[in-house]
Amino acid sequence: MLFGKEHVERYRATDGAEGHEWQGTTALILTTTGRKSGEPRDAPLIYQRHGDDYLVVASNGGADAPPTWYLNLQADPEVEVQVLGDRFRARARTATAEEKPGLWPIMTAAWPPYDEYQTKTEREIPVVVLERVSS
């Protein structure tokens, strides 16, 4: 995660005017449902667009364990996404083995440390595709 709770609060309060641009890249807010608590959980994440979809990476800084938000969306892929002032429902899925080679370079162009994070862990760091759900 980026700045955690404070980042989310500023992003939400300003419709992303504060928090969308972050250290030379862009961030969105992903809201998952806690797999144990059932409570909404917000995570500010680096993203890139891919067609109509949004991509995020479950890197956890290269830790051997995936980030909590990724475990949550595996349990319940129905999520909410906020990009600037646009809040929408989405379905999250892990990019397939066939898709990932084309998506990984998009994300490493946005945040080059992802390549370094992958060298720190045996875990295959997933790219997550967020597909907008029409209401």
C-alpha positions, 0 to 999 in steps of 0.5 A: 500500500502507499500511505494507507488510511491517510492516503485514502482519506485525502483521495476520497475527500478531494476526488483524487486531486490529492493522492491520484498522482503519487511519486511519478505514477498514478493511484486508485482506491480499491475497496475489497470485502474483508474475508474474515470481518466482512467489512469494507477494506480500502487500499491505495494502489498503483494502477494502469489502464488496459483498454476498458480495464484497470490493472493493479499488482499484488506485489506486497513489496516482494514479500513472500505473502500476498497483500491482504487485499489480494486475499480478500478479492480471491474470497470475494471478487466483487470490489469497488474502485475509485479513480479520481472522482469516478467510483464504480463496481468492478469484478477482480480477477488474476491475469491468466498465465497467457495474459500476464506477459503482456500486462506485466511490462505495462505495470513495470513501466508505471512502477519499475520496482515491480521487477525488483520485487519479483526477484525478492520472492519465489511467489509469482506476483500476480497482475490483477485485472479490474473489470467494470461491472455495468450497473 
